[in-house]
Amino acid sequence: MENVLVEKFTLSDLNLIKDSLQTDFDDFWNYNILEKELQNNSSIYLCCKLNSEIVGFAGISIILDTAELNNIVIKKDKRGNGYSSLLLDSLIKIVKSRDCKIFNLEVASTNTIAINLYKKFGFKQVGMRPKYYDGIDALLFTFYNF
Ligand SMILES: CC(C)(COP(=O)(O)OP(=O)(O)OC[C@H]1O[C@@H](n2cnc3c(N)ncnc32)[C@H](O)[C@@H]1OP(=O)(O)O)[C@@H](O)C(=O)NCCC(=O)NCCS
């Protein structure tokens, strides 16, 4: 039987996926950046495990009453199974429990799948940074369902 759980993403978890991070997850987030993120006191990171295998991770930063989604990444061969939804749902619960009033994120306008994910959870587009990522617009989304 499949066992899926969401729990704290630790440095030892990161070390388990160190060699497959760039190839199997996403080449945007490298080990050194994530290592720093996991040591940052204002960051909270979760991972999703399928039968103990790390299939995705996601993190937020919280400063005062404002949360920001830093990243959400699912292993390429495990996408489309609801794992990012589990992670985002857990992060939203954490953001609510910390009494945040604002939850922001930024996404490339070409990333339709991520945009669908964010809209599914009630994020609304509030702005745009033209040509922000190598000529691609960045869309700014905010969560309103507090
Ligand atoms: C974006 C990403 C995190 C989605 O993860 P996932 O686990 O595959 O997503 P889920 O299976 O939980 O699906 C969540 C929602 O995304 C949307 N979605 C998922 N796959 C989709 C697809 N192939 N086409 C269109 N929308 C899709 C749907 O709205 C879906 O909700 P639904 O199944 O209830 O309709 C994943 O594709 C990924 O890791 N991409 C690379 C990293 C990235 O771009 N991260 C976001 C910016 S930091």
PDBQT file of the ligand as one rigid body, heavy atoms in Angstrom, charges set to zero:
ROOT
HETATM    1  C1  LIG A 201       4.096  22.925 -10.735  1.00  0.00    +0.000 C 
HETATM    2  C2  LIG A 201       4.296  21.572 -10.037  1.00  0.00    +0.000 C 
HETATM    3  C3  LIG A 201       4.870  21.841  -8.639  1.00  0.00    +0.000 C 
HETATM    4  C4  LIG A 201       2.943  20.852  -9.912  1.00  0.00    +0.000 C 
HETATM    5  O1  LIG A 201       3.138  19.678  -9.149  1.00  0.00    +0.000 OA
HETATM    6  P1  LIG A 201       2.194  18.381  -9.282  1.00  0.00    +0.000 P 
HETATM    7  O2  LIG A 201       2.398  17.524  -8.084  1.00  0.00    +0.000 OA
HETATM    8  O3  LIG A 201       2.397  17.759 -10.595  1.00  0.00    +0.000 OA
HETATM    9  O4  LIG A 201       0.755  19.054  -9.202  1.00  0.00    +0.000 OA
HETATM   10  P2  LIG A 201      -0.582  18.316  -8.712  1.00  0.00    +0.000 P 
HETATM   11  O5  LIG A 201      -0.627  16.945  -9.259  1.00  0.00    +0.000 OA
HETATM   12  O6  LIG A 201      -0.730  18.526  -7.243  1.00  0.00    +0.000 OA
HETATM   13  O7  LIG A 201      -1.670  19.201  -9.472  1.00  0.00    +0.000 OA
HETATM   14  C5  LIG A 201      -2.046  20.446  -8.927  1.00  0.00    +0.000 C 
HETATM   15  C6  LIG A 201      -2.814  21.244  -9.946  1.00  0.00    +0.000 C 
HETATM   16  O8  LIG A 201      -1.914  21.702 -10.949  1.00  0.00    +0.000 OA
HETATM   17  C7  LIG A 201      -2.589  21.713 -12.195  1.00  0.00    +0.000 C 
HETATM   18  N1  LIG A 201      -1.962  20.751 -13.064  1.00  0.00    +0.000 N 
HETATM   19  C8  LIG A 201      -1.221  19.639 -12.721  1.00  0.00    +0.000 A 
HETATM   20  N2  LIG A 201      -0.761  19.023 -13.820  1.00  0.00    +0.000 NA
HETATM   21  C9  LIG A 201      -1.231  19.746 -14.876  1.00  0.00    +0.000 A 
HETATM   22  C10 LIG A 201      -1.074  19.614 -16.288  1.00  0.00    +0.000 A 
HETATM   23  N3  LIG A 201      -0.376  18.606 -16.836  1.00  0.00    +0.000 N 
HETATM   24  N4  LIG A 201      -1.659  20.536 -17.088  1.00  0.00    +0.000 NA
HETATM   25  C11 LIG A 201      -2.364  21.575 -16.556  1.00  0.00    +0.000 A 
HETATM   26  N5  LIG A 201      -2.535  21.762 -15.205  1.00  0.00    +0.000 NA
HETATM   27  C12 LIG A 201      -1.977  20.835 -14.393  1.00  0.00    +0.000 A 
HETATM   28  C13 LIG A 201      -4.027  21.322 -11.917  1.00  0.00    +0.000 C 
HETATM   29  O9  LIG A 201      -4.749  22.497 -11.591  1.00  0.00    +0.000 OA
HETATM   30  C14 LIG A 201      -3.864  20.457 -10.689  1.00  0.00    +0.000 C 
HETATM   31  O10 LIG A 201      -5.025  20.388  -9.907  1.00  0.00    +0.000 OA
HETATM   32  P3  LIG A 201      -6.140  19.268 -10.239  1.00  0.00    +0.000 P 
HETATM   33  O11 LIG A 201      -5.412  17.986 -10.441  1.00  0.00    +0.000 OA
HETATM   34  O12 LIG A 201      -7.024  19.265  -9.022  1.00  0.00    +0.000 OA
HETATM   35  O13 LIG A 201      -6.817  19.746 -11.484  1.00  0.00    +0.000 OA
HETATM   36  C15 LIG A 201       5.256  20.633 -10.838  1.00  0.00    +0.000 C 
HETATM   37  O14 LIG A 201       4.818  20.605 -12.176  1.00  0.00    +0.000 OA
HETATM   38  C16 LIG A 201       6.721  21.069 -10.809  1.00  0.00    +0.000 C 
HETATM   39  O15 LIG A 201       7.488  20.645  -9.934  1.00  0.00    +0.000 OA
HETATM   40  N6  LIG A 201       7.127  21.904 -11.793  1.00  0.00    +0.000 N 
HETATM   41  C17 LIG A 201       8.547  22.384 -11.867  1.00  0.00    +0.000 C 
HETATM   42  C18 LIG A 201       8.854  23.387 -10.777  1.00  0.00    +0.000 C 
HETATM   43  C19 LIG A 201       7.941  24.578 -10.860  1.00  0.00    +0.000 C 
HETATM   44  O16 LIG A 201       7.655  25.094 -11.940  1.00  0.00    +0.000 OA
HETATM   45  N7  LIG A 201       7.467  25.032  -9.673  1.00  0.00    +0.000 N 
HETATM   46  C20 LIG A 201       6.605  26.193  -9.578  1.00  0.00    +0.000 C 
HETATM   47  C21 LIG A 201       7.345  27.482  -9.613  1.00  0.00    +0.000 C 
HETATM   48  S1  LIG A 201       8.525  27.637  -8.302  1.00  0.00    +0.000 SA
ENDROOT
TORSDOF 0
